Amino acid sequence: MTRVARAEERAAWLFLAPSLVLFAIFTAIPVISAFFISFTQWNLFNEVTWVGLGNYIALAGDEIFAKVLGNTAYFVLVSVPVQIVLALLCALVLNRGIKGQTFFRVVYFLPVVTSTIAAALVWAWLFNSNFGLINAALSLVGVTDLPKWMGSTRWAMPAIIIVSIWQNLGYAMVLFLAGLQNIGKDVHDAAALDGATGWDRFWHITLPLLSPTTFFVLVISIIGSFQVFELVLVMTKAGPANATNTLVYYIYQNGFQFYQMGYASAAAMLLFLIVLAFTLVQYKLQRRWVHYG
């Protein structure tokens, strides 16, 4: 290696050092620590006791944890597809150059930069079954059997899903809009000259060329959905009857309410493995439907 190459390598490591140090302190070391803590029994006050796979075995037989897994799966399977479809539809409309396009982009993106806690507080008020505006609006259109929303095991999770979609829609929409604007207009014009209908152009041109963006949005949406926490904390506190308890909230409960750090760390490791498995499967399947270039 030449002297210039060595100097460039040292400079590169120098520029990377701050990010690597922060990554080690706030990500790598906590993750490794949580992995070892998951094999122990520790409540922050007493001495650490090694229990091996005891926490994982306990999780396997925990009925609440099974319910939490089901709630999280329900949240992911409903919120992610609906969010992606709505974001794509909004992006398609805005990409047509409608009047006030910039205004609508800002309006759709505002929830993304809004504090989740503040938004959850407002939405909790809107969903209030006694004086909330949502039930008031439903009653005006003739709905008599009004949902109790936060107090109902049936409607509490749909309410959380609605707020999550509202908050994250703008980010996915902006990504889709960027992808649509990278598709050359000449491709659509050539297809139109060949007699392709609007639906044909969308299905055979737009969607395939948009597949890398769709793949990226899908991956980050699934990862984000598995980590839902603030909405549950503020709006329902996992109730009623654990109907909205999710994996991250369950980890928070066991770690910082019940002080079962080993048990919480074991649940966190399982969450990590679930998210990793979903991500690897998506990267494996992308070869079948994602088209680059």
Legacy VTK file of the C-alpha trace (Angstrom):
# vtk DataFile Version 3.0
C-alpha trace
ASCII
DATASET POLYDATA
POINTS 293 float
0.000 0.000 0.000
1.401 3.382 -0.995
1.926 6.270 1.408
-0.971 8.200 -0.159
-3.293 5.185 0.178
-2.337 4.753 3.853
-2.957 8.434 4.497
-6.375 8.209 2.844
-7.222 5.124 4.914
-6.244 6.888 8.149
-8.334 9.898 7.165
-11.315 7.659 6.427
-11.062 5.961 9.833
-10.715 9.367 11.469
-13.955 10.584 9.896
-15.721 7.309 10.757
-14.505 7.228 14.354
-17.231 9.475 15.904
-20.035 7.464 14.292
-18.403 4.148 15.232
-17.947 5.245 18.850
-21.571 6.358 19.121
-22.743 3.131 17.464
-20.704 1.071 19.913
-21.931 2.982 22.981
-25.620 3.261 22.115
-26.225 0.191 19.923
-23.608 -2.557 19.886
-22.785 -2.663 23.609
-26.464 -2.501 24.745
-27.439 -5.274 22.316
-24.594 -7.535 23.455
-25.400 -6.754 27.111
-29.094 -7.558 26.577
-28.118 -10.872 25.018
-26.166 -11.940 28.124
-28.766 -10.507 30.525
-31.433 -12.640 28.804
-29.787 -15.703 30.371
-29.997 -14.267 33.883
-32.490 -13.330 36.556
-31.922 -9.724 37.598
-34.211 -7.036 39.009
-31.664 -4.157 39.044
-31.268 -4.404 42.838
-30.209 -7.969 43.667
-27.220 -9.901 42.391
-27.383 -11.370 38.907
-28.376 -15.053 38.876
-27.576 -17.231 35.869
-30.679 -19.158 34.714
-29.570 -20.265 31.253
-32.524 -20.788 28.943
-34.982 -20.369 31.805
-36.339 -17.041 30.572
-36.863 -18.371 27.054
-38.626 -21.480 28.372
-40.854 -19.281 30.535
-41.724 -17.119 27.526
-42.706 -20.212 25.548
-45.281 -21.080 28.212
-46.450 -17.518 28.909
-50.066 -17.037 27.765
-49.741 -13.252 27.867
-46.650 -13.398 25.663
-48.569 -15.563 23.183
-51.349 -12.957 23.144
-48.778 -10.205 22.681
-47.328 -12.026 19.667
-50.812 -12.336 18.188
-51.538 -8.638 18.781
-48.252 -7.623 17.163
-48.884 -9.882 14.156
-52.381 -8.420 13.798
-50.989 -4.890 13.907
-48.276 -5.615 11.314
-50.480 -7.599 8.919
-53.173 -4.913 8.852
-51.253 -1.643 9.126
-48.426 -2.352 6.662
-50.500 -3.372 3.590
-53.074 -0.612 4.134
-50.352 1.982 4.652
-48.453 0.951 1.515
-51.569 0.896 -0.692
-52.792 4.287 0.549
-49.325 5.814 0.237
-49.027 4.566 -3.345
-52.469 5.915 -4.258
-51.638 9.315 -2.776
-48.305 9.382 -4.606
-49.986 8.500 -7.909
-52.465 11.349 -7.488
-49.814 13.903 -6.511
-47.568 12.758 -9.358
-50.205 13.852 -11.871
-49.357 17.489 -11.191
-52.637 18.479 -9.527
-53.198 22.049 -8.381
-51.756 22.726 -4.933
-49.389 19.765 -5.151
-46.828 21.298 -2.768
-49.524 22.073 -0.199
-50.787 18.485 -0.196
-47.265 17.102 0.128
-46.719 19.231 3.225
-50.095 18.247 4.700
-49.463 14.539 4.214
-45.930 14.760 5.605
-46.765 16.850 8.692
-47.820 13.807 10.796
-44.392 12.246 10.186
-42.593 15.120 11.926
-45.255 15.547 14.604
-44.433 14.290 18.100
-45.902 10.806 18.492
-46.815 11.508 22.122
-48.642 14.722 21.235
-50.437 13.058 18.326
-51.459 10.112 20.511
-52.917 12.438 23.144
-55.004 14.245 20.536
-56.178 11.011 18.930
-57.059 9.541 22.332
-59.363 12.511 22.816
-60.823 12.106 19.321
-61.539 8.407 20.002
-63.116 9.082 23.394
-66.374 7.129 23.415
-68.270 9.774 25.420
-67.318 13.120 23.883
-64.880 12.287 21.067
-65.357 13.908 17.676
-65.122 10.588 15.819
-68.175 9.095 17.518
-69.936 12.450 17.166
-69.319 12.331 13.417
-70.500 8.706 13.227
-73.709 9.579 15.044
-74.364 12.378 12.552
-74.329 9.906 9.652
-76.768 7.571 11.395
-74.533 5.094 13.224
-76.320 4.048 16.411
-74.073 1.287 17.778
-71.068 3.534 18.412
-67.726 1.834 19.138
-66.217 2.313 22.572
-62.772 2.413 20.915
-60.223 2.577 23.752
-62.498 0.684 26.128
-63.293 -2.158 23.738
-61.181 -5.256 23.159
-62.559 -5.309 19.614
-61.948 -1.689 18.609
-58.883 -0.634 20.613
-56.336 -2.184 18.234
-58.054 -0.833 15.062
-57.858 2.628 16.665
-54.103 2.199 17.219
-53.730 1.006 13.611
-55.633 4.025 12.256
-53.360 6.447 14.103
-50.227 4.572 13.017
-51.264 4.670 9.363
-52.105 8.373 9.643
-48.680 9.135 11.098
-46.536 7.048 8.751
-48.445 7.482 5.496
-46.610 10.658 4.505
-43.141 9.131 4.695
-44.058 6.181 2.492
-45.887 8.531 0.115
-42.810 10.746 -0.339
-40.689 7.690 -1.121
-43.207 6.448 -3.687
-43.447 9.923 -5.191
-39.668 10.048 -5.598
-39.759 6.635 -7.257
-42.538 7.675 -9.637
-40.685 10.806 -10.670
-37.664 8.695 -11.608
-39.726 6.776 -14.162
-39.205 8.361 -17.557
-42.308 9.807 -19.208
-41.117 8.520 -22.590
-41.680 4.920 -21.435
-45.364 5.591 -20.780
-45.700 7.582 -23.998
-44.262 4.713 -26.040
-46.619 2.233 -24.383
-49.590 4.531 -25.024
-48.664 4.741 -28.707
-48.686 0.938 -28.800
-52.263 0.952 -27.503
-51.646 0.175 -23.829
-54.430 1.352 -21.527
-53.826 3.295 -18.332
-54.233 0.132 -16.262
-51.816 -1.770 -18.534
-49.206 0.962 -18.155
-49.628 0.980 -14.383
-49.474 -2.815 -14.021
-46.733 -3.595 -16.537
-44.600 -0.440 -16.374
-45.151 1.619 -13.226
-45.287 -1.201 -10.680
-42.237 -3.127 -12.012
-40.125 0.037 -12.251
-41.344 1.075 -8.798
-40.534 -2.310 -7.240
-37.184 -1.229 -5.648
-38.992 1.616 -3.872
-41.832 -0.713 -2.878
-39.323 -3.187 -1.471
-37.619 -0.494 0.606
-40.932 0.856 1.912
-42.072 -2.681 2.760
-38.920 -3.463 4.745
-38.864 -0.262 6.796
-42.644 -0.390 7.356
-42.521 -3.918 8.757
-39.547 -3.115 10.985
-41.270 0.033 12.248
-44.570 -1.758 12.848
-42.919 -4.384 15.033
-41.590 -1.543 17.188
-44.886 0.229 17.873
-44.792 1.541 21.437
-45.660 5.215 22.051
-49.195 4.951 20.681
-49.928 1.982 22.938
-48.322 3.677 25.953
-50.343 6.890 25.634
-53.648 5.734 24.163
-54.399 2.411 25.849
-51.518 1.320 28.126
-51.900 -2.134 26.561
-55.554 -2.416 27.556
-58.245 -3.340 27.757
-57.348 -6.883 28.904
-54.019 -6.782 26.983
-55.934 -6.295 23.726
-53.345 -3.776 22.498
-50.270 -5.127 24.248
-47.422 -5.403 21.731
-43.924 -6.838 21.896
-42.102 -3.600 22.644
-44.653 -2.576 25.275
-44.405 -6.042 26.826
-40.625 -5.642 27.005
-41.094 -2.226 28.631
-43.563 -3.649 31.159
-41.295 -6.473 32.269
-38.138 -4.402 32.271
-39.212 -1.081 33.765
-42.446 -1.851 35.596
-41.842 -5.363 36.940
-38.012 -5.047 36.955
-37.548 -8.471 35.387
-34.598 -7.426 33.263
-33.606 -10.951 32.241
-37.137 -11.808 31.148
-37.472 -8.504 29.262
-34.099 -9.034 27.567
-35.165 -12.517 26.449
-38.320 -11.032 24.896
-36.176 -8.350 23.236
-33.901 -11.014 21.747
-36.929 -12.849 20.361
-38.169 -9.580 18.847
-34.762 -9.100 17.250
-34.852 -12.618 15.792
-38.396 -12.143 14.460
-37.535 -8.856 12.747
-34.288 -10.348 11.401
-36.163 -13.374 10.023
-38.770 -11.205 8.299
-36.062 -8.997 6.799
-33.993 -11.936 5.529
-37.082 -13.559 3.987
-37.916 -10.313 2.203
-34.372 -9.994 0.855
-34.580 -13.594 -0.323
-37.932 -13.102 -2.064
-36.985 -9.794 -3.670
-35.226 -11.649 -6.483
-38.627 -12.792 -7.736
-40.372 -9.437 -7.954
-37.903 -6.552 -7.575
-36.515 -5.253 -10.871
-33.460 -2.998 -10.806
-32.563 -0.910 -13.806
LINES 1 294
293 0 1 2 3 4 5 6 7 8 9 10 11 12 13 14 15 16 17 18 19 20 21 22 23 24 25 26 27 28 29 30 31 32 33 34 35 36 37 38 39 40 41 42 43 44 45 46 47 48 49 50 51 52 53 54 55 56 57 58 59 60 61 62 63 64 65 66 67 68 69 70 71 72 73 74 75 76 77 78 79 80 81 82 83 84 85 86 87 88 89 90 91 92 93 94 95 96 97 98 99 100 101 102 103 104 105 106 107 108 109 110 111 112 113 114 115 116 117 118 119 120 121 122 123 124 125 126 127 128 129 130 131 132 133 134 135 136 137 138 139 140 141 142 143 144 145 146 147 148 149 150 151 152 153 154 155 156 157 158 159 160 161 162 163 164 165 166 167 168 169 170 171 172 173 174 175 176 177 178 179 180 181 182 183 184 185 186 187 188 189 190 191 192 193 194 195 196 197 198 199 200 201 202 203 204 205 206 207 208 209 210 211 212 213 214 215 216 217 218 219 220 221 222 223 224 225 226 227 228 229 230 231 232 233 234 235 236 237 238 239 240 241 242 243 244 245 246 247 248 249 250 251 252 253 254 255 256 257 258 259 260 261 262 263 264 265 266 267 268 269 270 271 272 273 274 275 276 277 278 279 280 281 282 283 284 285 286 287 288 289 290 291 292
